[in-house]
């Protein structure tokens, strides 16, 4: 009996040991160090083995007692047998309890051990992820450091070699990243308890690898383009040097004979035939073709090359004129018949394009069919219009022009260039309208015209007739009237500024026109029209002329402004240049705007498009059961933003791929923010290219990453202008409302009926809440309102605008609440984010900790007590605003209205 009691005590001790070990396991604080977790695994396993040995020992002793009782029961008498049977039953129950405890303990320890092992796996994977993320970020930084300056070809080739080495290193790193992603998927397939987090990390790694690959490919393409352009420019400059050498080595004594002059002419013509194609393209075409890689250095190289080419061409032209006079004393004027051959020589002044015999006059003649008759180009029933272009001799323009008279001569040459190219442009438009558009109604060509194209004339040509009518009937005459006073041309552009919006409609229709042309470019109708006009290029080249002409105006205005500095009408020229540049930007923005799909409403109601561009966007919502801040931080969205006067649109850029796909991108509408409820934070910690746009008092926060710092600054400037204008409008409305209220209050009370008195009282009460002088805000508030640049946390410059727009006046309580919104007050708060102070005191604040602000010290720090961790320390006031987040506002609301307490603000002790 004593042995059974002793065994029962041993079983009870085992149960207590198991309970204590289970409590120890459950309350174990897990470290973030892998070595500490490994030590826990070893120590827990060792304790488990000792407990198992103790259980087995007690189990063996119990079975021995049970065996002894079995023997006694068989050998003893009846009374003894009855007592032995009871003891035997007791031992059976004790052994069963011990077995159950052992099984439960084994199951609990196995689960705990598995979780601990998975936690160790997660720590190791997270450590590997952090290292890989750091490596990929370093590669991205190295890729960004490889800049496309375009200074020299050797420097660009060096950048290509650096990119080759970087790509090789990136391939090695991304291979390791793929291994890490595979390991993560294996952990997730093994039913890891943190499967969602591991899969998220795998997706982040994959996204970073894709981003790095895309950046490297983009940089490769840009460097290749820059390298190609620099090689072509070097080839063009060598050609110019060879031309100067050719002219210098021609022997003048051989020119005295006709044969010698003709031989020298042939040498020059042969040399010009070998001119690089780059020089034939023109500066504008190069700027458009290499727009993606165009840097100030490359632009300067291009301009320098073409200036050199112009100088050499002037020398060649002068030499040719002399040689032609020696070879043939009778040079007849050249007569060209229009519709002219494709890509006719551009009649320029000797200053810009000395390609022609400027002692002669070029006569352009083209036939117009008589109304009501269909005649061929050479029919006698047609009338002829001749446009004569007179040019000065090249010798009339010296290479070095000094003084006031020289400046005036340069301005006249620029003006002549503008007028002559305008005439040619008008003639080209007329040739297209008569040779293609009008011919679509010609019955003799109807069989060649596809049926599906017959009603698409307005789609193919857009408003080209309106553009022609404006230039031929209005603008050309305006320019011709400024020939003797080139400075007056600025007023012409400003006066006709609204007419140039015809180009906006034309460019908006251009994608539809291009799509239609691609479908029917091989149509026999167009081939027949091209043959009649004797054009070498197809119709699409001429449909591009309006776009090219629009870009030409600003170049000529720049040239004219350069020679007009200090004159009385220079401001008009500057205004005309700015108007043309604004028009180009407006046309470009509208081309993107018309590609927006999915917006339910009229885009014109949002105002004019001010800016548009592609950005990386992170979104954080304050509403909802959970915050997605951590997830959004790793997964930016690529969005194309459109800044209108009254709204900000978020769209997703979409491009079709394939042989017959439309290459014009489209934009799927995603979200719209009204500018009346928008605020900005100009600087985001960690990236100088990021800024914040927040909505409705930070209910929605959009972190925007611009492609460059310059783009960020440009967008912030435009947004500031919009918000500042909104403030001015509100203040003007407030002043007007106050003035009306005061005027009504001054009315004689005897002349007002009851109904009128009620209205006056109502308005007087409303105006009583208005600020008496909206411009007389406190100095501190004015500083906050205007402290956009450089502030780490910009004040909401339009805070409350959404409420103001719905009311008739501003109330003083609202102003007070605004000023108190960011004020720190002593009391208890709950921390919104983690914060750690590096130093000797190692003061830590975790998200969810209850902290008490005690008082503010002279150096701008607050003495803070962490009640959750029983520690005390000092925190800068700027950091407290980030730690407490919205709790600062909630506290000020509590002070302003005792009944308006928020859930996250704790009561004072």
TORRODO-81490 format. One line per 10 residues: number of its first residue (from 1); their letters; for each residue x, z negated, y negated of C-alpha. Coordinates in steps of 0.05 Angstrom, whole numbers, padded with zeros to 5 digits. Layout:
NUM = a = X/Z/Y  ...
//
This chain:
1 = xxxxxxxxxx = 00000/00000/00000  00057/-00016/-00047  00088/00051/-00033  00023/00087/-00052  00018/00049/-00117  00091/00065/-00132  00076/00139/-00118  00016/00137/-00164  00060/00110/-00220  00111/00166/-00207
11 = xxxxxxxxxx = 00055/00218/-00212  00032/00188/-00278  00103/00189/-00305  00110/00262/-00286  00045/00277/-00322  00070/00242/-00385  00137/00279/-00382  00101/00346/-00376  00055/00328/-00434  00114/00309/-00477
21 = xxxxxxxxxx = 00152/00372/-00460  00091/00415/-00474  00082/00382/-00543  00156/00394/-00558  00148/00467/-00541  00086/00475/-00583  00116/00441/-00644  00183/00476/-00641  00203/00506/-00709  00228/00576/-00697
31 = xxxxxxxxxx = 00290/00597/-00735  00304/00666/-00764  00374/00666/-00733  00382/00700/-00666  00435/00650/-00643  00388/00591/-00656  00332/00624/-00617  00379/00639/-00559  00400/00566/-00559  00326/00545/-00556
41 = xxxxxxxxxx = 00315/00591/-00497  00373/00560/-00459  00354/00488/-00475  00281/00497/-00458  00300/00531/-00392  00346/00474/-00374  00292/00421/-00388  00243/00462/-00348  00290/00462/-00288  00300/00387/-00292
51 = xxxxxxxxxx = 00226/00375/-00294  00215/00421/-00236  00268/00383/-00196  00233/00317/-00212  00165/00346/-00190  00195/00372/-00125  00227/00304/-00111  00162/00267/-00122  00125/00319/-00081  00174/00308/-00023
61 = xxxxxxxxxx = 00165/00233/-00026  00089/00240/-00028  00089/00285/00033  00133/00235/00070  00084/00180/00055  00027/00223/00077  00063/00238/00143  00074/00164/00155  00001/00149/00142  -00019/00202/00192
71 = xxxxxxxxxx = 00024/00170/00246  -00004/00100/00232  -00075/00125/00235  -00064/00154/00304  -00029/00092/00333  -00068/00035/00301  -00135/00000/00319  -00202/00014/00287  -00195/-00034/00227  -00125/-00011/00213
81 = xxxxxxxxxx = -00147/00061/00222  -00202/00053/00170  -00153/00026/00118  -00102/00080/00135  -00155/00134/00125  -00170/00110/00055  -00096/00109/00037  -00089/00178/00067  -00146/00204/00024  -00114/00172/-00038
91 = xxxxxxxxxx = -00048/00206/-00024  -00083/00273/-00014  -00115/00267/-00083  -00049/00247/-00116  -00012/00305/-00084  -00068/00353/-00105  -00064/00328/-00177  00012/00336/-00176  00005/00407/-00149  -00047/00425/-00203
101 = xxxxxxxxxx = -00002/00396/-00258  00057/00437/-00232  00017/00501/-00232  -00010/00490/-00302  00060/00472/-00327  00090/00535/-00296  00037/00579/-00329  00046/00546/-00397  00121/00551/-00394  00120/00624/-00372
111 = xxxxxxxxxx = 00076/00643/-00431  00119/00603/-00480  00183/00631/-00451  00155/00703/-00456  00135/00692/-00529  00202/00664/-00545  00238/00722/-00513  00192/00771/-00551  00207/00734/-00615  00281/00742/-00602
121 = xxxxxxxxxx = 00270/00816/-00589  00232/00822/-00654  00287/00788/-00693  00340/00834/-00664  00296/00895/-00677  00282/00873/-00748  00357/00862/-00760  00372/00932/-00733  00316/00960/-00776  00344/00928/-00839
131 = xxxxxxxxxx = 00414/00955/-00824  00387/01025/-00811  00343/01023/-00874  00404/01003/-00915  00445/01060/-00884  00391/01111/-00899  00385/01086/-00970  00460/01094/-00980  00454/01165/-00955  00398/01178/-01004
141 = xxxxxxxxxx = 00441/01150/-01060  00499/01194/-01039  00452/01254/-01038  00428/01238/-01108  00500/01232/-01132  00513/01304/-01113  00489/01334/-01178  00478/01407/-01194  00513/01413/-01261  00532/01486/-01256
151 = xxxxxxxxxx = 00595/01475/-01296  00640/01520/-01254  00636/01557/-01188  00692/01515/-01159  00656/01451/-01176  00592/01477/-01144  00630/01497/-01081  00660/01427/-01079  00589/01399/-01082  00570/01444/-01023
161 = xxxxxxxxxx = 00629/01417/-00983  00609/01346/-01000  00537/01361/-00979  00564/01389/-00912  00599/01323/-00898  00539/01283/-00919  00493/01323/-00874  00539/01311/-00814  00539/01236/-00828  00464/01237/-00839
171 = xxxxxxxxxx = 00454/01270/-00771  00493/01214/-00737  00453/01160/-00773  00386/01194/-00759  00405/01200/-00686  00414/01124/-00685  00348/01117/-00721  00314/01158/-00667  00344/01112/-00614  00317/01052/-00654
181 = xxxxxxxxxx = 00248/01085/-00659  00249/01097/-00583  00268/01024/-00571  00210/01003/-00616  00160/01044/-00577  00187/01014/-00512  00175/00944/-00540  00105/00964/-00562  00091/00994/-00493  00111/00927/-00462
191 = xxxxxxxxxx = 00052/00893/-00497  00094/00857/-00548  00054/00807/-00589  00080/00840/-00654  00064/00911/-00631  00030/00930/-00697  00091/00909/-00739  00139/00945/-00692  00099/01010/-00695  00097/01003/-00771
201 = xxxxxxxxxx = 00173/00997/-00773  00179/01058/-00728  00135/01098/-00775  00174/01075/-00835  00240/01096/-00803  00210/01164/-00785  00185/01173/-00856  00253/01155/-00885  00288/01203/-00839  00239/01258/-00858
211 = xxxxxxxxxx = 00248/01242/-00932  00324/01244/-00925  00321/01310/-00887  00275/01341/-00939  00320/01317/-00996  00382/01345/-00962  00347/01412/-00950  00324/01415/-01022  00393/01399/-01048  00422/01452/-01001
221 = xxxxxxxxxx = 00375/01505/-01028  00388/01485/-01100  00464/01487/-01091  00460/01554/-01055  00419/01582/-01113  00467/01554/-01165  00526/01581/-01126  00495/01650/-01121  00479/01651/-01195  00549/01630/-01215
231 = xxxxxxxxxx = 00580/01684/-01171  00535/01736/-01203  00553/01711/-01272  00627/01715/-01256  00618/01786/-01230  00581/01804/-01294  00636/01774/-01337  00689/01812/-01298  00650/01876/-01310  00649/01861/-01385
241 = xxxxxxxxxx = 00724/01849/-01384  00735/01915/-01347  00692/01950/-01399  00734/01923/-01456  00797/01943/-01418  00770/02013/-01406  00756/02024/-01480  00824/01996/-01500  00861/02043/-01453  00826/02107/-01472
251 = xxxxxxxxxx = 00876/02151/-01510  00849/02172/-01578  00891/02236/-01583  00855/02266/-01523  00788/02258/-01559  00803/02313/-01609  00783/02367/-01559  00713/02377/-01535  00735/02372/-01462  00772/02307/-01475
261 = xxxxxxxxxx = 00712/02276/-01509  00666/02297/-01452  00714/02269/-01400  00716/02203/-01437  00640/02202/-01440  00635/02214/-01365  00684/02156/-01353  00641/02110/-01395  00576/02133/-01362  00606/02124/-01292
271 = xxxxxxxxxx = 00629/02055/-01312  00559/02037/-01338  00527/02061/-01273  00567/02008/-01236  00539/01952/-01280  00517/01891/-01240  00442/01886/-01228  00443/01818/-01261  00455/01848/-01329  00396/01895/-01321
281 = xxxxxxxxxx = 00348/01837/-01305  00350/01804/-01373  00356/01731/-01394  00281/01716/-01387  00278/01741/-01315  00339/01700/-01296  00309/01638/-01328  00245/01648/-01287  00281/01665/-01222  00329/01606/-01225
291 = xxxxxxxxxx = 00283/01558/-01261  00287/01505/-01206  00363/01498/-01213  00371/01514/-01287  00414/01462/-01321  00441/01462/-01393  00508/01485/-01366  00478/01542/-01326  00435/01562/-01385  00496/01563/-01430
301 = xxxxxxxxxx = 00533/01605/-01378  00476/01655/-01376  00471/01660/-01451  00546/01666/-01459  00549/01722/-01406  00493/01762/-01440  00524/01752/-01508  00589/01780/-01480  00550/01837/-01449  00516/01852/-01516
311 = xxxxxxxxxx = 00584/01854/-01551  00614/01901/-01499  00551/01944/-01500  00557/01949/-01576  00629/01972/-01569  00610/02022/-01515  00552/02048/-01556  00596/02057/-01617  00649/02093/-01575  00595/02138/-01544
321 = xxxxxxxxxx = 00567/02156/-01612  00636/02178/-01635  00649/02217/-01572  00581/02252/-01574  00594/02274/-01646  00660/02303/-01624  00631/02336/-01562  00568/02364/-01594  00555/02365/-01668  00481/02381/-01659
331 = xxxxxxxxxx = 00443/02324/-01627  00369/02334/-01622  00321/02275/-01625  00295/02251/-01559  00220/02258/-01547  00185/02216/-01495  00115/02230/-01472  00069/02172/-01455  00043/02150/-01408  00117/02137/-01405
341 = xxxxxxxxxx = 00159/02129/-01342  00160/02060/-01311  00204/02008/-01344  00218/02048/-01408  00280/02030/-01449  00263/01973/-01494  00271/01995/-01566  00311/01939/-01596  00349/01930/-01660  00425/01942/-01658
351 = xxxxxxxxxx = 00435/01867/-01663  00404/01852/-01596  00407/01915/-01553  00452/01971/-01579  00433/02020/-01525  00405/02079/-01565  00429/02131/-01613  00406/02096/-01676  00418/02156/-01720  00357/02189/-01687
361 = xxxxxxxxxx = 00284/02173/-01684  00248/02161/-01618  00180/02194/-01615  00129/02167/-01564  00071/02213/-01551  00012/02200/-01506  -00054/02234/-01493  -00122/02201/-01501  -00181/02235/-01466  -00237/02255/-01512
371 = xxxxxxxxxx = -00302/02215/-01504  -00348/02242/-01452  -00297/02289/-01420  -00251/02283/-01361  -00186/02320/-01375  -00118/02321/-01345  -00059/02292/-01381  -00038/02361/-01407  -00108/02386/-01423  -00116/02420/-01490
381 = xxxxxxxxxx = -00182/02381/-01500  -00144/02317/-01512  -00119/02286/-01576  -00048/02261/-01586  -00024/02198/-01620  00048/02194/-01640  00086/02130/-01654  00153/02141/-01689  00209/02089/-01682  00263/02095/-01734
391 = xxxxxxxxxx = 00329/02060/-01723  00389/02047/-01766  00458/02068/-01745  00500/02018/-01707  00554/02024/-01759  00507/01993/-01811  00513/01925/-01778  00583/01895/-01782  00606/01848/-01728  00620/01792/-01778
401 = xxxxxxxxxx = 00565/01779/-01829  00576/01727/-01882  00538/01704/-01943  00466/01703/-01963  00457/01779/-01958  00484/01777/-01887  00433/01724/-01867  00377/01766/-01896  00402/01826/-01857  00402/01786/-01793
411 = xxxxxxxxxx = 00330/01762/-01806  00307/01833/-01818  00339/01856/-01753  00303/01800/-01715  00238/01819/-01749  00248/01892/-01732  00262/01872/-01660  00196/01834/-01660  00156/01892/-01689  00187/01946/-01645
421 = xxxxxxxxxx = 00177/01907/-01581  00105/01891/-01604  00091/01966/-01612  00119/01980/-01543  00079/01923/-01514  00014/01950/-01544  00030/02020/-01517  00043/01992/-01447  -00024/01955/-01448  -00060/02018/-01469
431 = xxxxxxxxxx = -00026/02059/-01415  -00050/02008/-01362  -00120/02006/-01390  -00127/02082/-01393  -00085/02100/-01332  -00114/02048/-01284  -00175/02010/-01310  -00212/02069/-01340  -00195/02112/-01280  -00235/02065/-01235
441 = xxxxxxxxxx = -00297/02098/-01266  -00271/02168/-01255  -00317/02204/-01205  -00261/02249/-01181  -00220/02189/-01157  -00280/02151/-01128  -00264/02172/-01056  -00195/02140/-01063  -00223/02074/-01088  -00245/02024/-01034
451 = xxxxxxxxxx = -00317/02002/-01038  -00300/01928/-01040  -00255/01941/-01101  -00304/01979/-01145  -00337/01917/-01175  -00273/01877/-01180  -00245/01910/-01243  -00253/01847/-01285  -00218/01806/-01231  -00159/01853/-01226
461 = xxxxxxxxxx = -00147/01862/-01300  -00178/01798/-01328  -00187/01798/-01403  -00131/01849/-01414  -00177/01892/-01459  -00187/01832/-01505  -00112/01820/-01508  -00100/01894/-01525  -00153/01894/-01580  -00123/01832/-01612
471 = xxxxxxxxxx = -00052/01859/-01612  -00068/01930/-01631  -00121/01916/-01684  -00097/01850/-01714  -00030/01822/-01695  00012/01885/-01698  -00011/01897/-01769  00004/01825/-01787  00076/01832/-01761  00087/01899/-01796
481 = xxxxxxxxxx = 00067/01867/-01862  00124/01817/-01854  00179/01868/-01846  00208/01856/-01915  00194/01781/-01914  00210/01756/-01844  00198/01683/-01863  00123/01698/-01871  00116/01713/-01797  00108/01639/-01783
491 = xxxxxxxxxx = 00043/01639/-01822  00019/01698/-01780  00029/01660/-01715  -00005/01598/-01743  -00063/01637/-01771  -00075/01673/-01705  -00059/01612/-01662  -00130/01608/-01633  -00129/01681/-01613  -00069/01668/-01568
501 = xxxxxxxxxx = -00113/01626/-01523  -00135/01693/-01494  -00071/01687/-01453  -00095/01621/-01423  -00156/01657/-01394  -00112/01714/-01371  -00063/01668/-01336  -00119/01628/-01304  -00146/01692/-01274  -00076/01715/-01252
511 = xxxxxxxxxx = -00077/01682/-01182  -00143/01718/-01166  -00115/01783/-01193  -00051/01775/-01151  -00092/01759/-01089  -00134/01821/-01100  -00073/01864/-01112  -00040/01840/-01047  -00102/01863/-01008  -00104/01933/-01039
521 = xxxxxxxxxx = -00033/01947/-01062  -00026/02005/-01012  -00091/02036/-01035  -00086/02112/-01048  -00122/02103/-01114  -00066/02062/-01144  -00014/02109/-01117  -00048/02168/-01149  -00054/02132/-01216  00019/02112/-01213
531 = xxxxxxxxxx = 00038/02184/-01199  -00002/02210/-01258  00030/02159/-01305  00099/02175/-01276  00113/02101/-01267  00169/02080/-01221  00140/02010/-01211  00071/01992/-01187  00012/01963/-01226  00030/01890/-01212
541 = xxxxxxxxxx = 00093/01896/-01254  00052/01917/-01314  00000/01862/-01302  00058/01814/-01311  00074/01841/-01380  00028/01793/-01418  00061/01733/-01386  00130/01760/-01403  00109/01776/-01474  00083/01706/-01485
551 = xxxxxxxxxx = 00152/01678/-01467  00187/01729/-01512  00153/01704/-01576  00185/01636/-01574  00254/01666/-01562  00248/01711/-01623  00220/01655/-01665  00279/01611/-01646  00327/01667/-01667  00291/01677/-01733
561 = xxxxxxxxxx = 00289/01602/-01747  00364/01598/-01735  00376/01646/-01793  00322/01615/-01838  00347/01544/-01845  00337/01519/-01916  00287/01572/-01936  00220/01553/-01966  00178/01575/-01906  00223/01547/-01852
571 = xxxxxxxxxx = 00170/01494/-01837  00119/01549/-01821  00169/01581/-01773  00181/01514/-01740  00105/01504/-01734  00097/01573/-01704  00152/01558/-01653  00120/01492/-01634  00052/01526/-01628  00080/01579/-01580
581 = xxxxxxxxxx = 00116/01526/-01539  00052/01484/-01537  00014/01546/-01515  00063/01559/-01459  00056/01487/-01435  -00020/01490/-01442  -00022/01555/-01401  00023/01525/-01348  -00019/01461/-01344  -00084/01500/-01342
591 = xxxxxxxxxx = -00057/01542/-01284  -00050/01478/-01245  -00117/01449/-01269  -00158/01507/-01244  -00130/01495/-01174  -00163/01426/-01170  -00216/01423/-01115  -00265/01368/-01095  -00278/01339/-01165  -00352/01326/-01174
601 = xxxxxxxxxx = -00363/01339/-01248  -00339/01381/-01306  -00264/01376/-01317  -00273/01399/-01389  -00308/01332/-01403  -00242/01297/-01389  -00209/01329/-01450  -00147/01372/-01455  -00093/01369/-01402  -00033/01334/-01434
611 = xxxxxxxxxx = 00015/01327/-01374  00016/01344/-01301  00068/01334/-01246  00083/01308/-01177  00100/01235/-01164  00108/01184/-01108  00051/01132/-01113  00041/01063/-01084  -00027/01031/-01090  -00045/00956/-01089
621 = xxxxxxxxxx = -00117/00931/-01092  -00133/00860/-01112  -00203/00865/-01082  -00217/00860/-01008  -00202/00809/-00953  -00129/00826/-00948  -00076/00854/-00994  -00041/00916/-00970  00018/00905/-01017  00070/00899/-00961
631 = xxxxxxxxxx = 00046/00960/-00924  00041/01003/-00987  00111/00984/-01008  00140/01024/-00950  00091/01083/-00950  00088/01121/-01016  00038/01177/-01023  00057/01243/-01055  00006/01255/-01110  00000/01307/-01165
641 = xxxxxxxxxx = -00023/01272/-01229  -00062/01305/-01286  -00063/01266/-01351  -00124/01285/-01393  -00144/01257/-01460  -00198/01213/-01428  -00177/01205/-01355  -00120/01206/-01306  -00131/01246/-01242  -00096/01234/-01176
651 = xxxxxxxxxx = -00094/01296/-01131  -00059/01317/-01067  -00020/01382/-01069  -00035/01430/-01013  -00001/01496/-00996  -00019/01547/-00944  00035/01575/-00900  00035/01640/-00863  00046/01713/-00873  -00020/01727/-00909
661 = xxxxxxxxxx = -00030/01658/-00939  -00042/01648/-01013  00023/01622/-01042  -00012/01589/-01101  -00018/01514/-01088  -00084/01477/-01092  -00098/01404/-01110  -00148/01362/-01072  -00180/01310/-01118  -00169/01238/-01095
671 = xxxxxxxxxx = -00182/01189/-01152  -00198/01185/-01226  -00180/01130/-01276  -00214/01127/-01343  -00162/01118/-01398  -00207/01067/-01432  -00192/01018/-01376  -00119/01034/-01363  -00057/00992/-01377  00017/01006/-01365
681 = xxxxxxxxxx = 00079/00968/-01345  00139/01009/-01365  00194/00979/-01322  00189/00961/-01248  00246/00920/-01219  00292/00957/-01172  00281/01029/-01196  00288/01057/-01266  00244/01116/-01248  00183/01072/-01231
691 = xxxxxxxxxx = 00128/01048/-01276  00059/01017/-01265  -00009/01042/-01284  -00062/00989/-01273  -00137/00992/-01279  -00192/00943/-01300  -00147/00883/-01311  -00100/00896/-01251  -00157/00903/-01201  -00120/00965/-01180
701 = xxxxxxxxxx = -00045/00974/-01190  -00011/01041/-01182  00065/01041/-01178  00088/01111/-01199  00157/01138/-01184  00177/01197/-01227  00227/01249/-01202  00273/01234/-01261  00279/01182/-01316  00265/01237/-01368
711 = xxxxxxxxxx = 00198/01253/-01335  00180/01179/-01335  00195/01172/-01409  00155/01234/-01426  00094/01209/-01388  00099/01139/-01418  00102/01169/-01488  00039/01210/-01476  00001/01151/-01446  00023/01107/-01505
721 = xxxxxxxxxx = -00004/01159/-01553  -00072/01159/-01517  -00078/01083/-01516  -00055/01076/-01588  -00107/01128/-01610  -00160/01089/-01572  -00141/01026/-01609  -00144/01062/-01676  -00213/01089/-01660  -00238/01021/-01640
731 = xxxxxxxxxx = -00211/00990/-01704  -00243/01044/-01746  -00310/01033/-01710  -00302/00959/-01720  -00288/00966/-01795  -00348/01013/-01802  -00393/00964/-01764  -00369/00906/-01807  -00381/00945/-01871  -00451/00964/-01850
741 = xxxxxxxxxx = -00466/00892/-01831  -00441/00865/-01898  -00480/00917/-01936  -00544/00898/-01900  -00531/00824/-01911  -00525/00837/-01987  -00595/00869/-01989  -00647/00828/-02031  -00688/00785/-01983  -00753/00796/-02022
751 = xxxxxxxxxx = -00751/00871/-02008  -00747/00864/-01933  -00804/00859/-01885  -00805/00811/-01825  -00785/00865/-01777  -00729/00888/-01823  -00706/00816/-01832  -00702/00807/-01757  -00659/00870/-01752  -00613/00846/-01807
761 = xxxxxxxxxx = -00607/00778/-01775  -00590/00809/-01708  -00537/00854/-01739  -00510/00797/-01780  -00502/00754/-01718  -00467/00810/-01682  -00419/00822/-01739  -00407/00748/-01742  -00370/00753/-01676  -00329/00811/-01702
771 = xxxxxxxxxx = -00258/00803/-01728  -00263/00805/-01804  -00200/00847/-01808  -00179/00882/-01743  -00111/00899/-01773  -00094/00827/-01790  -00076/00803/-01720  -00024/00749/-01711  00048/00769/-01713  00059/00748/-01642
781 = xxxxxxxxxx = 00002/00792/-01618  00027/00852/-01657  00095/00844/-01625  00063/00841/-01556  00020/00902/-01570  00080/00944/-01589  00132/00919/-01540  00128/00977/-01491  00201/00997/-01488  00248/00953/-01449
791 = xxxxxxxxxx = 00199/00897/-01432  00201/00877/-01358  00127/00862/-01358  00092/00903/-01411  00031/00872/-01444  -00034/00909/-01430  -00041/00949/-01494  -00113/00966/-01478  -00133/00899/-01449  -00207/00892/-01459
801 = xxxxxxxxxx = -00218/00964/-01480  -00268/00974/-01425  -00310/00917/-01452  -00299/00938/-01524  -00324/01008/-01510  -00390/00980/-01485  -00400/00934/-01544  -00409/00944/-01618  -00357/00894/-01642  -00298/00851/-01622
811 = xxxxxxxxxx = -00311/00776/-01614  -00263/00721/-01633  -00270/00685/-01566  -00247/00748/-01532  -00186/00752/-01576  -00169/00680/-01562  -00176/00691/-01488  -00128/00750/-01492  -00075/00709/-01528  -00082/00652/-01478
821 = xxxxxxxxxx = -00082/00698/-01418  -00007/00697/-01408  00005/00625/-01433  00033/00575/-01382  -00002/00507/-01382  00018/00445/-01344  -00022/00433/-01281  -00027/00449/-01207  -00026/00520/-01181  -00020/00556/-01115
831 = xxxxxxxxxx = 00039/00603/-01109  00023/00677/-01102  00090/00703/-01078  00155/00675/-01048  00212/00655/-01094  00281/00627/-01081  00332/00601/-01131  00404/00613/-01111  00446/00553/-01128  00465/00483/-01108
841 = xxxxxxxxxx = 00394/00455/-01108  00367/00513/-01065  00296/00506/-01095  00246/00547/-01054  00173/00566/-01067  00134/00600/-01010  00069/00639/-01016  00012/00588/-01011  00053/00527/-01033  00020/00480/-01083
851 = xxxxxxxxxx = 00065/00471/-01144  00056/00429/-01206  00081/00452/-01274  00105/00389/-01309  00133/00410/-01377  00171/00467/-01411  00243/00454/-01433  00279/00481/-01494  00317/00535/-01456  00253/00570/-01432
861 = xxxxxxxxxx = 00253/00538/-01362  00196/00498/-01333  00206/00434/-01293  00167/00448/-01229  00150/00404/-01170  00134/00435/-01102  00083/00387/-01074  00080/00423/-01007  00155/00415/-00995  00167/00352/-01037
871 = xxxxxxxxxx = 00222/00384/-01078  00233/00392/-01152  00270/00445/-01192  00272/00489/-01255  00242/00559/-01257  00246/00609/-01316  00180/00622/-01350  00185/00697/-01337  00192/00684/-01262  00133/00636/-01262
881 = xxxxxxxxxx = 00087/00692/-01288  00105/00733/-01226  00099/00673/-01178  00030/00651/-01204  00002/00721/-01216  -00071/00720/-01235  -00072/00643/-01233  -00046/00642/-01305  -00108/00679/-01328  -00153/00635/-01286
891 = xxxxxxxxxx = -00123/00572/-01317  -00134/00599/-01387  -00206/00616/-01369  -00215/00544/-01346  -00190/00518/-01413  -00234/00567/-01452  -00296/00552/-01409  -00297/00488/-01367  -00350/00518/-01323  -00310/00580/-01306
901 = xxxxxxxxx = -00260/00554/-01255  -00228/00600/-01204  -00219/00585/-01131  -00143/00589/-01133  -00134/00540/-01191  -00129/00468/-01165  -00155/00409/-01204  -00106/00364/-01239  -00091/00298/-01205
//
